[in-house]
Amino acid sequence: MESPKTEEELFSFLESLSIETETYRHSPVFTVEEAQAERAHMPKGGGHSKNLFVRDKKKRRALVVVDEDRRVDLKALSEKLGMGRLSFGSADSLKSMLGVIPGSVTPFALINAQSGIGEEPTLLVALDKAMMAKSPLYYHPLHNAATTAITPDDLLRFIKACGYEPLIVDLD
């Protein structure tokens, strides 16, 4: 991968797709609990997430984006994704594939792993069906010192523009 994209490059890409977003600045956060404590200045409602970068023994990787309150059973998730037994990807793999560090995992990082036309995508992208029913959705813009709001439809357009066909997974 070439140098990871910056927040400004991400926003420029979103603008080129006519996708409107709103970004809220805050202290860096590394956990869902820390993120929840930083939301006083943000509108209530919508969907906040936790983002999992996982792999199976065949080194197939997935970015799984779920509602922040969802408990994730990796064994059940592996069956839903059609993958083998899942474990978390390493920080080095995360950085080399998505250009972000732990605590900053986000679907917006797909801008750093774009698939070309006719290329096999480098990872599976899975979105929690219940999370996708909320609006807006909130994700970090490639770093964990801000949160960006986007509509579910625009998130899907962004992911597709990066060369991925996301899998909407019912985890209930």
OpenMM code with the backbone's topology and positions (N, CA, C; nanometers):
from openmm import Vec3, app, unit

residues = "MET GLU SER PRO LYS THR GLU GLU GLU LEU PHE SER PHE LEU GLU SER LEU SER ILE GLU THR GLU THR TYR ARG HIS SER PRO VAL PHE THR VAL GLU GLU ALA GLN ALA GLU ARG ALA HIS MET PRO LYS GLY GLY GLY HIS SER LYS ASN LEU PHE VAL ARG ASP LYS LYS LYS ARG ARG ALA LEU VAL VAL VAL ASP GLU ASP ARG ARG VAL ASP LEU LYS ALA LEU SER GLU LYS LEU GLY MET GLY ARG LEU SER PHE GLY SER ALA ASP SER LEU LYS SER MET LEU GLY VAL ILE PRO GLY SER VAL THR PRO PHE ALA LEU ILE ASN ALA GLN SER GLY ILE GLY GLU GLU PRO THR LEU LEU VAL ALA LEU ASP LYS ALA MET MET ALA LYS SER PRO LEU TYR TYR HIS PRO LEU HIS ASN ALA ALA THR THR ALA ILE THR PRO ASP ASP LEU LEU ARG PHE ILE LYS ALA CYS GLY TYR GLU PRO LEU ILE VAL ASP LEU ASP".split()
positions = [
    Vec3(0.0854, -0.1172, 0.0000),
    Vec3(0.0000, 0.0000, 0.0000),
    Vec3(0.0900, 0.1235, 0.0000),
    Vec3(0.0485, 0.2232, -0.0767),
    Vec3(0.1190, 0.3507, -0.0715),
    Vec3(0.0897, 0.4135, 0.0645),
    Vec3(0.1392, 0.5319, 0.0887),
    Vec3(0.1158, 0.5979, 0.2176),
    Vec3(-0.0333, 0.6053, 0.2467),
    Vec3(-0.0717, 0.5797, 0.3720),
    Vec3(-0.2136, 0.5878, 0.4061),
    Vec3(-0.2691, 0.7275, 0.3798),
    Vec3(-0.3944, 0.7302, 0.3431),
    Vec3(-0.4628, 0.8562, 0.3165),
    Vec3(-0.4808, 0.9349, 0.4465),
    Vec3(-0.4899, 1.0658, 0.4316),
    Vec3(-0.5154, 1.1544, 0.5449),
    Vec3(-0.6655, 1.1791, 0.5574),
    Vec3(-0.7031, 1.2383, 0.6680),
    Vec3(-0.8427, 1.2766, 0.6865),
    Vec3(-0.8880, 1.3685, 0.5724),
    Vec3(-0.8039, 1.4626, 0.5350),
    Vec3(-0.8388, 1.5557, 0.4278),
    Vec3(-0.8612, 1.4815, 0.2957),
    Vec3(-0.7783, 1.3818, 0.2660),
    Vec3(-0.7957, 1.3035, 0.1433),
    Vec3(-0.9245, 1.2214, 0.1494),
    Vec3(-0.9568, 1.1686, 0.2668),
    Vec3(-1.0829, 1.0964, 0.2847),
    Vec3(-1.2003, 1.1886, 0.2556),
    Vec3(-1.1995, 1.3075, 0.3159),
    Vec3(-1.3112, 1.3997, 0.2964),
    Vec3(-1.3217, 1.4446, 0.1513),
    Vec3(-1.2094, 1.4621, 0.0850),
    Vec3(-1.2100, 1.4985, -0.0570),
    Vec3(-1.2726, 1.3861, -0.1403),
    Vec3(-1.2378, 1.2605, -0.1079),
    Vec3(-1.2953, 1.1447, -0.1783),
    Vec3(-1.4466, 1.1395, -0.1555),
    Vec3(-1.4896, 1.1584, -0.0309),
    Vec3(-1.6331, 1.1577, -0.0010),
    Vec3(-1.7037, 1.2696, -0.0774),
    Vec3(-1.6427, 1.3862, -0.0809),
    Vec3(-1.7005, 1.4985, -0.1544),
    Vec3(-1.7112, 1.4661, -0.3036),
    Vec3(-1.6107, 1.3974, -0.3584),
    Vec3(-1.6156, 1.3611, -0.5013),
    Vec3(-1.7314, 1.2665, -0.5314),
    Vec3(-1.7802, 1.1974, -0.4288),
    Vec3(-1.8950, 1.1072, -0.4422),
    Vec3(-2.0267, 1.1780, -0.4064),
    Vec3(-2.0178, 1.3082, -0.3789),
    Vec3(-2.1332, 1.3886, -0.3340),
    Vec3(-2.1919, 1.3355, -0.2048),
    Vec3(-2.1041, 1.2903, -0.1166),
    Vec3(-2.1450, 1.2405, 0.0148),
    Vec3(-2.1172, 1.3499, 0.1175),
    Vec3(-2.2225, 1.3890, 0.1883),
    Vec3(-2.2090, 1.4896, 0.2932),
    Vec3(-2.1891, 1.4210, 0.4275),
    Vec3(-2.0972, 1.4766, 0.5059),
    Vec3(-2.0698, 1.4234, 0.6392),
    Vec3(-2.0595, 1.5401, 0.7361),
    Vec3(-2.0605, 1.5087, 0.8634),
    Vec3(-2.0360, 1.6075, 0.9684),
    Vec3(-1.9370, 1.5445, 1.0648),
    Vec3(-1.8341, 1.6197, 1.1014),
    Vec3(-1.7285, 1.5656, 1.1865),
    Vec3(-1.7236, 1.6406, 1.3188),
    Vec3(-1.7063, 1.5639, 1.4258),
    Vec3(-1.7000, 1.6164, 1.5620),
    Vec3(-1.5625, 1.5828, 1.6195),
    Vec3(-1.4919, 1.6839, 1.6665),
    Vec3(-1.3580, 1.6653, 1.7247),
    Vec3(-1.3702, 1.6302, 1.8732),
    Vec3(-1.2774, 1.5486, 1.9221),
    Vec3(-1.2736, 1.5110, 2.0635),
    Vec3(-1.1354, 1.4589, 2.0974),
    Vec3(-1.1120, 1.4295, 2.2226),
    Vec3(-0.9853, 1.3703, 2.2643),
    Vec3(-0.9723, 1.2324, 2.2020),
    Vec3(-0.8505, 1.1855, 2.1808),
    Vec3(-0.8342, 1.0493, 2.1270),
    Vec3(-0.9023, 0.9464, 2.2178),
    Vec3(-0.9717, 0.8512, 2.1558),
    Vec3(-1.0407, 0.7450, 2.2295),
    Vec3(-0.9946, 0.6093, 2.1766),
    Vec3(-0.9868, 0.5129, 2.2667),
    Vec3(-0.9386, 0.3800, 2.2290),
    Vec3(-1.0397, 0.2694, 2.2560),
    Vec3(-1.1441, 0.3008, 2.3308),
    Vec3(-1.2455, 0.1999, 2.3633),
    Vec3(-1.3844, 0.2590, 2.3422),
    Vec3(-1.4844, 0.1731, 2.3359),
    Vec3(-1.6228, 0.2186, 2.3247),
    Vec3(-1.6580, 0.3070, 2.4437),
    Vec3(-1.6133, 0.2683, 2.5633),
    Vec3(-1.6446, 0.3455, 2.6830),
    Vec3(-1.5859, 0.4863, 2.6746),
    Vec3(-1.4624, 0.4981, 2.6306),
    Vec3(-1.4007, 0.6304, 2.6153),
    Vec3(-1.4761, 0.7129, 2.5112),
    Vec3(-1.5164, 0.6505, 2.4020),
    Vec3(-1.5906, 0.7216, 2.2977),
    Vec3(-1.7248, 0.7722, 2.3516),
    Vec3(-1.7926, 0.6899, 2.4313),
    Vec3(-1.9212, 0.7307, 2.4874),
    Vec3(-1.9058, 0.8531, 2.5768),
    Vec3(-1.7947, 0.8611, 2.6482),
    Vec3(-1.7710, 0.9745, 2.7377),
    Vec3(-1.7424, 1.1041, 2.6621),
    Vec3(-1.7068, 1.0940, 2.5364),
    Vec3(-1.6708, 1.2116, 2.4557),
    Vec3(-1.7862, 1.2644, 2.3699),
    Vec3(-1.9065, 1.2149, 2.3891),
    Vec3(-2.0185, 1.2478, 2.2999),
    Vec3(-2.1081, 1.3610, 2.3438),
    Vec3(-2.0778, 1.4287, 2.4503),
    Vec3(-2.1689, 1.5313, 2.5029),
    Vec3(-2.2035, 1.6368, 2.3975),
    Vec3(-2.1100, 1.6705, 2.3106),
    Vec3(-2.1318, 1.7760, 2.2108),
    Vec3(-2.1889, 1.7236, 2.0787),
    Vec3(-2.2199, 1.5952, 2.0743),
    Vec3(-2.2729, 1.5357, 1.9513),
    Vec3(-2.4242, 1.5158, 1.9640),
    Vec3(-2.4957, 1.5158, 1.8498),
    Vec3(-2.6398, 1.4897, 1.8559),
    Vec3(-2.6677, 1.3507, 1.9148),
    Vec3(-2.7802, 1.3398, 1.9822),
    Vec3(-2.8221, 1.2108, 2.0377),
    Vec3(-2.8769, 1.1232, 1.9248),
    Vec3(-2.8731, 0.9924, 1.9465),
    Vec3(-2.9290, 0.9001, 1.8482),
    Vec3(-2.8264, 0.8576, 1.7457),
    Vec3(-2.8742, 0.7866, 1.6460),
    Vec3(-2.7842, 0.7343, 1.5447),
    Vec3(-2.7165, 0.6076, 1.5915),
    Vec3(-2.6206, 0.5626, 1.5136),
    Vec3(-2.5530, 0.4369, 1.5440),
    Vec3(-2.4035, 0.4557, 1.5584),
    Vec3(-2.3539, 0.4179, 1.6731),
    Vec3(-2.2098, 0.4176, 1.6981),
    Vec3(-2.1643, 0.2725, 1.6894),
    Vec3(-2.0378, 0.2527, 1.6574),
    Vec3(-1.9945, 0.1168, 1.6259),
    Vec3(-1.8692, 0.0744, 1.6996),
    Vec3(-1.8467, -0.0551, 1.6905),
    Vec3(-1.7139, -0.1087, 1.7172),
    Vec3(-1.6766, -0.1821, 1.5897),
    Vec3(-1.5491, -0.1751, 1.5576),
    Vec3(-1.5002, -0.2240, 1.4299),
    Vec3(-1.3945, -0.3303, 1.4546),
    Vec3(-1.4173, -0.4479, 1.4007),
    Vec3(-1.3297, -0.5620, 1.4257),
    Vec3(-1.2539, -0.5983, 1.2988),
    Vec3(-1.1230, -0.6083, 1.3119),
    Vec3(-1.0384, -0.6546, 1.2020),
    Vec3(-0.9974, -0.7960, 1.2391),
    Vec3(-1.0540, -0.8938, 1.1672),
    Vec3(-1.0350, -1.0344, 1.2030),
    Vec3(-0.9775, -1.1130, 1.0861),
    Vec3(-0.9272, -1.2314, 1.1189),
    Vec3(-0.8729, -1.3208, 1.0160),
    Vec3(-0.8995, -1.4640, 1.0570),
    Vec3(-0.8940, -1.5530, 0.9575),
    Vec3(-0.9040, -1.6951, 0.9889),
    Vec3(-0.7695, -1.7613, 0.9614),
    Vec3(-0.7611, -1.8931, 0.9816),
    Vec3(-0.6332, -1.9633, 0.9664),
    Vec3(-0.5811, -1.9621, 0.8231),
    Vec3(-0.6703, -1.9412, 0.7268),
    Vec3(-0.6277, -1.9332, 0.5864),
    Vec3(-0.5818, -1.7916, 0.5512),
    Vec3(-0.5728, -1.7071, 0.6539),
    Vec3(-0.5291, -1.5670, 0.6411),
    Vec3(-0.6247, -1.4827, 0.5576),
    Vec3(-0.7520, -1.5276, 0.5498),
    Vec3(-0.8550, -1.4434, 0.4912),
    Vec3(-0.8920, -1.3415, 0.5974),
    Vec3(-0.9108, -1.2180, 0.5568),
    Vec3(-0.9371, -1.1122, 0.6522),
    Vec3(-1.0745, -1.0511, 0.6300),
    Vec3(-1.1289, -0.9944, 0.7389),
    Vec3(-1.2584, -0.9274, 0.7314),
    Vec3(-1.2574, -0.8042, 0.8196),
    Vec3(-1.3262, -0.7023, 0.7726),
    Vec3(-1.3562, -0.5853, 0.8537),
    Vec3(-1.5035, -0.5988, 0.8893),
    Vec3(-1.5311, -0.6122, 1.0175),
    Vec3(-1.6673, -0.6344, 1.0655),
    Vec3(-1.7075, -0.5121, 1.1476),
    Vec3(-1.8156, -0.4468, 1.1065),
    Vec3(-1.8610, -0.3232, 1.1697),
    Vec3(-1.9962, -0.3520, 1.2344),
    Vec3(-2.0005, -0.3424, 1.3674),
    Vec3(-2.1220, -0.3768, 1.4418),
    Vec3(-2.1608, -0.2632, 1.5354),
    Vec3(-2.2852, -0.2640, 1.5773),
    Vec3(-2.3315, -0.1673, 1.6758),
    Vec3(-2.2457, -0.1784, 1.8015),
    Vec3(-2.2143, -0.0636, 1.8612),
    Vec3(-2.1229, -0.0615, 1.9750),
    Vec3(-2.1698, -0.1449, 2.0938),
    Vec3(-2.3002, -0.1663, 2.1075),
    Vec3(-2.3536, -0.2419, 2.2210),
    Vec3(-2.3621, -0.3921, 2.1952),
    Vec3(-2.3314, -0.4332, 2.0753),
    Vec3(-2.3452, -0.5741, 2.0398),
    Vec3(-2.2295, -0.6565, 2.0954),
    Vec3(-2.2641, -0.7676, 2.1563),
    Vec3(-2.1628, -0.8663, 2.1953),
    Vec3(-2.1409, -0.9556, 2.0743),
    Vec3(-2.0160, -0.9795, 2.0419),
    Vec3(-1.9852, -1.0569, 1.9217),
    Vec3(-1.9252, -1.1912, 1.9610),
    Vec3(-1.9913, -1.2975, 1.9185),
    Vec3(-1.9426, -1.4334, 1.9367),
    Vec3(-1.8634, -1.4672, 1.8098),
    Vec3(-1.7303, -1.4749, 1.8211),
    Vec3(-1.6468, -1.4965, 1.7028),
    Vec3(-1.6773, -1.6290, 1.6336),
    Vec3(-1.7148, -1.7305, 1.7095),
    Vec3(-1.7465, -1.8593, 1.6473),
    Vec3(-1.8717, -1.8472, 1.5602),
    Vec3(-1.9748, -1.7851, 1.6144),
    Vec3(-2.0985, -1.7668, 1.5374),
    Vec3(-2.0738, -1.6727, 1.4201),
    Vec3(-1.9924, -1.5706, 1.4423),
    Vec3(-1.9622, -1.4758, 1.3353),
    Vec3(-1.8897, -1.5451, 1.2204),
    Vec3(-1.7956, -1.6347, 1.2527),
    Vec3(-1.7219, -1.7032, 1.1465),
    Vec3(-1.8160, -1.7829, 1.0569),
    Vec3(-1.9181, -1.8434, 1.1156),
    Vec3(-2.0159, -1.9182, 1.0375),
    Vec3(-2.0969, -1.8242, 0.9477),
    Vec3(-2.1384, -1.7092, 1.0013),
    Vec3(-2.2156, -1.6122, 0.9226),
    Vec3(-2.1339, -1.5581, 0.8056),
    Vec3(-2.0013, -1.5457, 0.8246),
    Vec3(-1.9145, -1.4907, 0.7210),
    Vec3(-1.8637, -1.5971, 0.6242),
    Vec3(-1.8853, -1.7248, 0.6585),
    Vec3(-1.8334, -1.8326, 0.5744),
    Vec3(-1.6821, -1.8438, 0.5835),
    Vec3(-1.6288, -1.8106, 0.6991),
    Vec3(-1.4841, -1.8175, 0.7206),
    Vec3(-1.4558, -1.9230, 0.8267),
    Vec3(-1.3285, -1.9561, 0.8408),
    Vec3(-1.2870, -2.0487, 0.9457),
    Vec3(-1.2848, -1.9782, 1.0802),
    Vec3(-1.2301, -2.0468, 1.1790),
    Vec3(-1.2204, -1.9920, 1.3146),
    Vec3(-1.1502, -1.8556, 1.3109),
    Vec3(-1.2144, -1.7565, 1.3734),
    Vec3(-1.1645, -1.6191, 1.3670),
    Vec3(-1.0776, -1.5822, 1.4862),
    Vec3(-0.9791, -1.4993, 1.4586),
    Vec3(-0.9003, -1.4339, 1.5632),
    Vec3(-0.8777, -1.2911, 1.5161),
    Vec3(-0.8309, -1.2070, 1.6058),
    Vec3(-0.8088, -1.0678, 1.5688),
    Vec3(-0.6801, -1.0555, 1.4886),
    Vec3(-0.6843, -0.9718, 1.3854),
    Vec3(-0.5661, -0.9457, 1.3046),
    Vec3(-0.4643, -0.8668, 1.3852),
    Vec3(-0.3389, -0.8798, 1.3507),
    Vec3(-0.2325, -0.8098, 1.4222),
    Vec3(-0.2329, -0.6608, 1.3892),
    Vec3(-0.1707, -0.5822, 1.4763),
    Vec3(-0.1584, -0.4385, 1.4532),
    Vec3(-0.0793, -0.4120, 1.3255),
    Vec3(0.0240, -0.4932, 1.2994),
    Vec3(0.1035, -0.4749, 1.1772),
    Vec3(0.0198, -0.5023, 1.0531),
    Vec3(-0.0603, -0.6081, 1.0562),
    Vec3(-0.1469, -0.6421, 0.9435),
    Vec3(-0.2522, -0.5336, 0.9221),
    Vec3(-0.3083, -0.4833, 1.0308),
    Vec3(-0.4063, -0.3761, 1.0250),
    Vec3(-0.3456, -0.2519, 0.9594),
    Vec3(-0.2265, -0.2158, 1.0026),
    Vec3(-0.1592, -0.0975, 0.9480),
    Vec3(-0.1253, -0.1164, 0.8008),
    Vec3(-0.0739, -0.2354, 0.7649),
    Vec3(-0.0340, -0.2557, 0.6258),
    Vec3(-0.1546, -0.2687, 0.5322),
    Vec3(-0.2651, -0.3225, 0.5817),
    Vec3(-0.3809, -0.3437, 0.4957),
    Vec3(-0.4750, -0.2230, 0.4920),
    Vec3(-0.5028, -0.1640, 0.6076),
    Vec3(-0.6013, -0.0559, 0.6156),
    Vec3(-0.5408, 0.0804, 0.6485),
    Vec3(-0.4128, 0.0842, 0.6837),
    Vec3(-0.3472, 0.2124, 0.7078),
    Vec3(-0.3859, 0.2814, 0.8364),
    Vec3(-0.4419, 0.2061, 0.9318),
    Vec3(-0.4796, 0.2638, 1.0607),
    Vec3(-0.4220, 0.1797, 1.1736),
    Vec3(-0.4267, 0.2350, 1.2938),
    Vec3(-0.3758, 0.1653, 1.4116),
    Vec3(-0.4933, 0.1181, 1.4976),
    Vec3(-0.4690, 0.0229, 1.5889),
    Vec3(-0.5768, -0.0180, 1.6800),
    Vec3(-0.6337, 0.1051, 1.7518),
    Vec3(-0.7652, 0.1076, 1.7675),
    Vec3(-0.8325, 0.2225, 1.8262),
    Vec3(-0.8828, 0.3187, 1.7208),
    Vec3(-0.8378, 0.3013, 1.5970),
    Vec3(-0.8808, 0.3877, 1.4868),
    Vec3(-0.9441, 0.3086, 1.3734),
    Vec3(-0.9777, 0.1826, 1.3975),
    Vec3(-1.0358, 0.0988, 1.2932),
    Vec3(-1.1728, 0.1566, 1.2563),
    Vec3(-1.1976, 0.1635, 1.1271),
    Vec3(-1.3155, 0.2306, 1.0745),
    Vec3(-1.3433, 0.1823, 0.9328),
    Vec3(-1.4704, 0.1799, 0.8912),
    Vec3(-1.4941, 0.1456, 0.7508),
    Vec3(-1.4330, 0.2485, 0.6557),
    Vec3(-1.4102, 0.3709, 0.7022),
    Vec3(-1.3460, 0.4711, 0.6173),
    Vec3(-1.2041, 0.4299, 0.5780),
    Vec3(-1.1424, 0.3382, 0.6526),
    Vec3(-1.0076, 0.2910, 0.6194),
    Vec3(-1.0049, 0.2121, 0.4890),
    Vec3(-1.1207, 0.1745, 0.4375),
    Vec3(-1.1244, 0.1049, 0.3086),
    Vec3(-1.0684, 0.1915, 0.1967),
    Vec3(-1.0616, 0.3217, 0.2180),
    Vec3(-1.0002, 0.4098, 0.1195),
    Vec3(-0.8531, 0.3724, 0.0986),
    Vec3(-0.7921, 0.3093, 0.1989),
    Vec3(-0.6525, 0.2661, 0.1903),
    Vec3(-0.6376, 0.1256, 0.1336),
    Vec3(-0.7477, 0.0587, 0.1071),
    Vec3(-0.7432, -0.0801, 0.0570),
    Vec3(-0.8368, -0.0951, -0.0618),
    Vec3(-0.8399, 0.0063, -0.1467),
    Vec3(-0.9313, 0.0033, -0.2601),
    Vec3(-0.8954, -0.1091, -0.3565),
    Vec3(-0.9993, -0.1761, -0.4031),
    Vec3(-0.9828, -0.2809, -0.5035),
    Vec3(-1.0091, -0.2214, -0.6404),
    Vec3(-0.9256, -0.2566, -0.7354),
    Vec3(-0.9459, -0.2101, -0.8722),
    Vec3(-1.0539, -0.2909, -0.9413),
    Vec3(-1.1006, -0.2400, -1.0529),
    Vec3(-1.2034, -0.3097, -1.1309),
    Vec3(-1.1483, -0.4451, -1.1747),
    Vec3(-1.2248, -0.5500, -1.1480),
    Vec3(-1.1838, -0.6844, -1.1864),
    Vec3(-1.0910, -0.7519, -1.0868),
    Vec3(-1.0433, -0.6786, -0.9873),
    Vec3(-0.9561, -0.7380, -0.8855),
    Vec3(-1.0406, -0.8041, -0.7777),
    Vec3(-0.9876, -0.9094, -0.7211),
    Vec3(-1.0520, -0.9742, -0.6075),
    Vec3(-1.0312, -0.8849, -0.4852),
    Vec3(-1.1379, -0.8471, -0.4133),
    Vec3(-1.1189, -0.7641, -0.2937),
    Vec3(-1.0241, -0.8308, -0.1944),
    Vec3(-0.9491, -0.7475, -0.1244),
    Vec3(-0.8483, -0.7979, -0.0317),
    Vec3(-0.9059, -0.8434, 0.1010),
    Vec3(-1.0284, -0.8054, 0.1297),
    Vec3(-1.0912, -0.8510, 0.2523),
    Vec3(-1.2422, -0.8464, 0.2387),
    Vec3(-1.3078, -0.9171, 0.3272),
    Vec3(-1.4533, -0.9185, 0.3338),
    Vec3(-1.4960, -0.8021, 0.4221),
    Vec3(-1.5975, -0.7302, 0.3809),
    Vec3(-1.6530, -0.6216, 0.4608),
    Vec3(-1.7926, -0.6643, 0.5036),
    Vec3(-1.8149, -0.6711, 0.6353),
    Vec3(-1.9434, -0.7135, 0.6886),
    Vec3(-2.0004, -0.6052, 0.7791),
    Vec3(-2.1275, -0.5737, 0.7588),
    Vec3(-2.1955, -0.4692, 0.8353),
    Vec3(-2.3127, -0.5294, 0.9112),
    Vec3(-2.3268, -0.4906, 1.0369),
    Vec3(-2.4346, -0.5348, 1.1240),
    Vec3(-2.5682, -0.4783, 1.0736),
    Vec3(-2.6620, -0.5666, 1.0421),
    Vec3(-2.7931, -0.5260, 0.9897),
    Vec3(-2.8637, -0.4302, 1.0860),
    Vec3(-2.8577, -0.4570, 1.2160),
    Vec3(-2.9250, -0.3703, 1.3141),
    Vec3(-2.8612, -0.2312, 1.3172),
    Vec3(-2.7305, -0.2241, 1.3061),
    Vec3(-2.6612, -0.0956, 1.3033),
    Vec3(-2.7027, -0.0163, 1.1795),
    Vec3(-2.7151, -0.0833, 1.0663),
    Vec3(-2.7484, -0.0169, 0.9402),
    Vec3(-2.8902, 0.0398, 0.9396),
    Vec3(-2.9731, 0.0012, 1.0366),
    Vec3(-3.1090, 0.0537, 1.0473),
    Vec3(-3.1109, 0.1881, 1.1203),
    Vec3(-2.9955, 0.2311, 1.1734),
    Vec3(-2.9875, 0.3580, 1.2463),
    Vec3(-2.9308, 0.4656, 1.1547),
    Vec3(-2.9618, 0.5906, 1.1875),
    Vec3(-2.9075, 0.7007, 1.1082),
    Vec3(-2.9014, 0.8260, 1.1943),
    Vec3(-2.7915, 0.9002, 1.1836),
    Vec3(-2.6737, 0.8691, 1.1041),
    Vec3(-2.5887, 0.7637, 1.1733),
    Vec3(-2.4853, 0.7203, 1.1023),
    Vec3(-2.3857, 0.6289, 1.1577),
    Vec3(-2.2595, 0.7102, 1.1847),
    Vec3(-2.1862, 0.6719, 1.2881),
    Vec3(-2.0681, 0.7480, 1.3296),
    Vec3(-1.9433, 0.6602, 1.3269),
    Vec3(-1.8388, 0.7113, 1.2602),
    Vec3(-1.7116, 0.6389, 1.2505),
    Vec3(-1.5948, 0.7370, 1.2590),
    Vec3(-1.4802, 0.6870, 1.3010),
    Vec3(-1.3596, 0.7686, 1.3033),
    Vec3(-1.3127, 0.7961, 1.1599),
    Vec3(-1.2644, 0.9187, 1.1335),
    Vec3(-1.2130, 0.9521, 1.0002),
    Vec3(-1.0629, 0.9219, 0.9887),
    Vec3(-1.0271, 0.7934, 1.0056),
    Vec3(-0.8901, 0.7418, 0.9918),
    Vec3(-0.8023, 0.7672, 1.1133),
    Vec3(-0.8556, 0.8308, 1.2161),
    Vec3(-0.7836, 0.8500, 1.3432),
    Vec3(-0.8900, 0.8593, 1.4521),
    Vec3(-0.8476, 0.8465, 1.5774),
    Vec3(-0.9451, 0.8362, 1.6858),
    Vec3(-0.9658, 0.9652, 1.7654),
    Vec3(-0.9351, 1.0808, 1.7049),
    Vec3(-0.9568, 1.2089, 1.7724),
    Vec3(-1.0722, 1.2863, 1.7079),
    Vec3(-1.1567, 1.2164, 1.6369),
    Vec3(-1.2754, 1.2760, 1.5757),
    Vec3(-1.3722, 1.1647, 1.5402),
    Vec3(-1.4982, 1.2034, 1.5198),
    Vec3(-1.6023, 1.1096, 1.4786),
    Vec3(-1.6824, 1.1764, 1.3682),
    Vec3(-1.7073, 1.1021, 1.2614),
    Vec3(-1.7750, 1.1558, 1.1443),
    Vec3(-1.9090, 1.0855, 1.1243),
    Vec3(-2.0129, 1.1663, 1.1031),
    Vec3(-2.1482, 1.1152, 1.0791),
    Vec3(-2.1712, 1.0987, 0.9291),
    Vec3(-2.2359, 0.9868, 0.8926),
    Vec3(-2.2678, 0.9563, 0.7534),
    Vec3(-2.3978, 0.8765, 0.7532),
    Vec3(-2.4777, 0.8911, 0.6483),
    Vec3(-2.6008, 0.8120, 0.6408),
    Vec3(-2.5664, 0.6681, 0.6001),
    Vec3(-2.6523, 0.5728, 0.6346),
    Vec3(-2.6271, 0.4341, 0.5930),
    Vec3(-2.6140, 0.4189, 0.4415),
    Vec3(-2.7008, 0.4847, 0.3649),
    Vec3(-2.6932, 0.4742, 0.2185),
    Vec3(-2.5608, 0.5291, 0.1661),
    Vec3(-2.5152, 0.6400, 0.2233),
    Vec3(-2.3884, 0.6974, 0.1796),
    Vec3(-2.2702, 0.6101, 0.2220),
    Vec3(-2.2807, 0.5445, 0.3368),
    Vec3(-2.1747, 0.4519, 0.3768),
    Vec3(-2.1635, 0.3396, 0.2739),
    Vec3(-2.2760, 0.2856, 0.2317),
    Vec3(-2.2749, 0.1792, 0.1309),
    Vec3(-2.2154, 0.2287, -0.0004),
    Vec3(-2.2506, 0.3489, -0.0415),
    Vec3(-2.1935, 0.4063, -0.1647),
    Vec3(-2.0424, 0.4211, -0.1522),
    Vec3(-1.9947, 0.4682, -0.0366),
    Vec3(-1.8510, 0.4831, -0.0142),
    Vec3(-1.7813, 0.3471, -0.0246),
    Vec3(-1.8343, 0.2471, 0.0447),
    Vec3(-1.7730, 0.1140, 0.0450),
    Vec3(-1.7676, 0.0576, -0.0968),
    Vec3(-1.8750, 0.0722, -0.1715),
    Vec3(-1.8778, 0.0233, -0.3095),
    Vec3(-1.7795, 0.0993, -0.3972),
    Vec3(-1.7646, 0.2298, -0.3736),
    Vec3(-1.6682, 0.3101, -0.4501),
    Vec3(-1.5245, 0.2676, -0.4214),
    Vec3(-1.5029, 0.2044, -0.3062),
    Vec3(-1.3699, 0.1512, -0.2723),
    Vec3(-1.3479, 0.0116, -0.3302),
    Vec3(-1.4489, -0.0433, -0.3967),
    Vec3(-1.4344, -0.1719, -0.4635),
    Vec3(-1.4854, -0.2915, -0.3860),
    Vec3(-1.5668, -0.2689, -0.2855),
    Vec3(-1.6172, -0.3783, -0.2024),
    Vec3(-1.7680, -0.3873, -0.2115),
    Vec3(-1.8190, -0.5081, -0.2041),
    Vec3(-1.9622, -0.5330, -0.1959),
    Vec3(-1.9866, -0.5812, -0.0527),
    Vec3(-2.0331, -0.4919, 0.0346),
    Vec3(-2.0461, -0.5312, 0.1757),
    Vec3(-2.1537, -0.6374, 0.1968),
    Vec3(-2.1265, -0.7216, 0.2940),
    Vec3(-2.2205, -0.8247, 0.3369),
    Vec3(-2.2972, -0.7676, 0.4569),
    Vec3(-2.4278, -0.7608, 0.4460),
    Vec3(-2.5104, -0.7148, 0.5586),
    Vec3(-2.5463, -0.8403, 0.6390),
    Vec3(-2.5023, -0.8432, 0.7639),
    Vec3(-2.5142, -0.9638, 0.8455),
    Vec3(-2.6154, -0.9425, 0.9577),
    Vec3(-2.7126, -1.0342, 0.9668),
    Vec3(-2.8082, -1.0324, 1.0774),
    Vec3(-2.7473, -1.1102, 1.1932),
    Vec3(-2.7061, -1.0388, 1.2959),
    Vec3(-2.6388, -1.1028, 1.4084),
    Vec3(-2.7334, -1.1326, 1.5242),
    Vec3(-2.8643, -1.1095, 1.5037),
    Vec3(-2.9611, -1.1386, 1.6091),
    Vec3(-3.0017, -1.2842, 1.6079),
] * unit.nanometer
topology = app.Topology()
chain = topology.addChain("A")
for resn in residues:
    res = topology.addResidue(resn, chain)
    for name in ("N", "CA", "C"):
        topology.addAtom(name, app.Element.getBySymbol(name[0]), res)
